[in-house]
Amino acid sequence: MNVKVMIADVDDTICESTKVIKKDMIKAIVRLAESGTKIVFISGSTVDQIYWQISPFIRVDHYLVGTSGSAAEFVSKEGVRTKLFKKEFSKDQRNKVLEAFEDLIVCHLVYPMTTKEDQLQDRGTQITFSCLGRNAPKEAKKLFDPDKIIRSRWVRFIKDRLGDKHLEYSINMGGTTSIDVTLAGIDKASGIRDVLAIIKESPENCIFLGDNIDPGGNDYPATIVIKRFHKVKSLEDSVEILNQILKDKTND
């Protein structure tokens, strides 16, 4: 298996949602990086959040692609961060999206289990509506909308509120309870293409790991670009896959 680049979702693939990386995952990633494989992490979270969860613990060169493909950095093994790109809303675009979500909250009485700030997050290059709150209990988030019916309805509501202007945005369901809004054409597929162009690697030499790769899932766009992918069932599953990639590479 000729894997030159390993690309992975973060929450519930590499780390528990919003938590820092664990020791067995650190070991698997470091060994793979030291074998010469380039490492890319991609998430709906901000680059700063991904950095906090992973970068201080692995100490190998790697790439962070945040806010669903709208921003990216290179992080050296010494921890030096270099911005690669950042695709931001205009002030007017940002305000219109925030107003649409505020209307949704009022019309559908969508109250968070945490705080308003934790529910509606302006991440600069992405606005994220975490229905129960980003830091709501994990089990409550899993049970909230497993079939995506509720959020599908709310995505239509947001598009109706934005009118023809909704064509300026990509509006997608993320994670277990979120709706993510970026500029049109930006998603994990575009983010991966942008990073691969920068590092001069081909999708054919990549593998992708994600927990939500089915159509409609926030990892699905990545599978449009990367044809070798794994739907992981747990963090332990991810570790096994990473170790198998290294084993296959060593045996080539």
ZIWOPE-V312304 format. One record per pair of residues at least 4 apart in sequence whose C-alpha atoms are under 8 Angstrom apart, sorted by the first residue. I is the first residue (numbers start at 1). J is the second residue. If there is no record, write none. Layout:
<<I:J> <I:J>>
This chain:
<<1:245> <1:248> <1:249> <1:252> <2:205> <2:249> <3:37> <3:205> <3:206> <3:207> <3:245> <3:249> <4:36> <4:37> <4:38> <4:201> <4:205> <4:206> <5:37> <5:38> <5:39> <5:40> <5:201> <5:205> <5:206> <5:207> <6:37> <6:38> <6:39> <6:40> <6:206> <6:207> <6:208> <6:209> <7:39> <7:40> <7:41> <7:42> <7:206> <7:207> <7:208> <7:209> <8:13> <8:14> <8:40> <8:41> <8:42> <8:208> <8:209> <8:210> <9:13> <9:14> <9:41> <9:42> <9:43> <9:208> <9:209> <9:210> <9:211> <9:219> <10:14> <10:15> <10:17> <10:41> <10:42> <10:43> <10:50> <10:210> <11:15> <11:16> <11:17> <11:18> <11:43> <12:16> <12:17> <12:211> <12:234> <12:235> <13:209> <13:210> <13:211> <13:232> <13:234> <13:235> <13:238> <14:21> <14:25> <14:235> <14:238> <15:19> <15:20> <15:21> <15:22> <15:53> <15:235> <16:20> <16:21> <16:235> <17:138> <18:49> <18:53> <18:135> <19:53> <20:52> <20:53> <20:54> <21:25> <21:26> <21:53> <21:54> <21:57> <22:26> <23:27> <24:28> <24:239> <25:29> <25:235> <25:239> <26:30> <26:57> <26:58> <27:31> <28:32> <28:239> <28:242> <28:243> <29:33> <29:39> <29:58> <29:242> <30:34> <30:58> <30:59> <30:60> <31:35> <31:246> <32:36> <32:37> <32:242> <32:243> <32:245> <32:246> <33:37> <33:38> <33:39> <33:60> <33:61> <34:60> <35:246> <38:61> <38:62> <39:61> <39:62> <39:63> <40:62> <40:63> <40:64> <40:65> <41:50> <41:62> <41:63> <41:64> <41:65> <42:64> <42:65> <42:66> <42:68> <42:69> <42:188> <43:50> <43:65> <43:66> <43:67> <43:68> <43:69> <43:188> <44:66> <44:67> <44:68> <44:69> <44:174> <44:180> <45:49> <45:50> <45:66> <45:67> <45:68> <45:123> <46:50> <46:66> <46:67> <46:71> <46:123> <47:51> <47:64> <47:65> <47:66> <47:67> <47:71> <47:72> <47:73> <48:52> <49:53> <50:54> <50:55> <50:64> <50:66> <51:55> <51:56> <51:64> <52:56> <54:58> <55:59> <55:75> <55:79> <56:79> <58:77> <59:76> <59:77> <59:78> <59:79> <60:76> <60:77> <60:78> <61:74> <61:75> <61:76> <61:77> <62:74> <62:75> <62:76> <62:77> <63:72> <63:73> <63:74> <63:75> <64:72> <64:73> <64:74> <64:75> <65:69> <65:70> <65:71> <65:72> <65:73> <65:191> <65:192> <66:70> <66:71> <66:72> <67:71> <67:123> <67:125> <67:126> <67:182> <68:126> <68:182> <68:186> <68:187> <68:188> <68:191> <69:186> <69:187> <69:188> <69:189> <69:190> <69:191> <69:192> <70:85> <70:86> <70:87> <70:88> <70:125> <70:126> <70:182> <70:186> <70:187> <70:191> <71:84> <71:85> <71:86> <71:87> <71:125> <71:191> <72:83> <72:84> <72:85> <72:86> <72:191> <72:195> <73:81> <73:82> <73:83> <73:84> <73:85> <74:81> <74:82> <74:83> <74:84> <75:79> <75:80> <75:81> <75:82> <76:80> <76:81> <86:125> <87:125> <87:183> <88:124> <88:125> <88:126> <88:183> <89:93> <89:94> <89:124> <89:125> <89:126> <89:182> <89:183> <90:94> <91:95> <92:96> <93:97> <94:98> <94:127> <95:99> <96:100> <96:162> <97:101> <97:127> <97:162> <97:181> <98:102> <98:127> <99:103> <100:104> <100:158> <100:161> <100:162> <101:105> <101:120> <101:129> <101:158> <102:106> <103:107> <104:108> <104:109> <104:110> <104:154> <104:157> <104:158> <105:109> <105:110> <105:111> <106:110> <110:131> <110:132> <111:116> <111:131> <111:132> <112:116> <112:118> <112:119> <112:131> <112:132> <112:133> <112:136> <113:132> <113:133> <113:136> <114:118> <114:119> <114:132> <114:133> <114:135> <114:136> <115:119> <115:133> <116:120> <116:133> <117:121> <118:130> <118:133> <118:134> <118:135> <119:128> <119:129> <119:130> <119:131> <119:132> <119:133> <119:134> <120:127> <120:128> <120:129> <120:130> <120:133> <121:127> <121:128> <121:129> <121:130> <122:126> <122:127> <122:128> <123:127> <123:128> <125:182> <125:183> <126:180> <126:181> <126:182> <126:183> <127:180> <127:181> <127:182> <128:178> <128:179> <128:180> <128:181> <129:178> <129:179> <129:180> <130:134> <130:177> <130:178> <130:179> <131:177> <131:178> <132:136> <132:141> <132:177> <136:140> <136:141> <137:141> <138:142> <139:143> <140:144> <141:145> <141:176> <141:177> <142:146> <142:176> <142:177> <144:176> <144:177> <145:149> <145:150> <145:151> <145:176> <145:177> <146:176> <148:152> <148:173> <149:153> <150:154> <151:155> <151:173> <151:177> <151:178> <151:179> <152:156> <152:173> <153:157> <154:158> <155:159> <155:171> <155:172> <155:173> <155:179> <156:160> <157:161> <158:162> <159:163> <159:166> <160:166> <162:166> <165:169> <166:170> <167:184> <168:183> <168:184> <169:181> <169:182> <169:183> <169:184> <169:185> <170:180> <170:181> <170:182> <170:183> <170:184> <170:185> <170:186> <170:187> <171:179> <171:180> <171:181> <171:182> <172:179> <172:180> <172:181> <172:216> <172:218> <173:177> <173:178> <173:179> <173:180> <173:216> <173:217> <173:218> <174:178> <174:179> <174:180> <174:217> <174:218> <175:212> <175:217> <175:218> <182:186> <182:187> <185:190> <186:190> <186:191> <187:191> <187:221> <188:192> <188:218> <188:219> <188:221> <188:222> <189:193> <189:221> <189:222> <189:223> <189:224> <189:225> <190:194> <191:195> <192:196> <192:222> <192:225> <193:197> <193:225> <194:198> <195:199> <196:200> <196:201> <196:202> <196:203> <197:201> <201:205> <202:206> <203:225> <203:226> <203:227> <204:226> <204:227> <204:228> <206:226> <206:228> <207:226> <207:227> <207:228> <207:229> <207:230> <208:222> <208:223> <208:226> <208:228> <208:229> <208:230> <209:229> <209:230> <209:231> <209:232> <209:238> <210:219> <210:229> <210:230> <210:231> <210:232> <211:219> <211:231> <211:232> <211:233> <211:234> <212:217> <212:218> <212:219> <212:220> <212:231> <213:217> <213:218> <213:219> <213:220> <213:221> <213:222> <213:223> <213:231> <214:219> <214:220> <215:220> <216:220> <219:223> <220:224> <221:225> <222:226> <223:227> <223:228> <223:229> <232:237> <232:238> <233:237> <233:238> <234:238> <235:239> <236:240> <237:241> <238:242> <239:243> <240:244> <241:245> <242:246> <243:247> <244:248> <245:249> <246:250> <247:251> <248:252>>
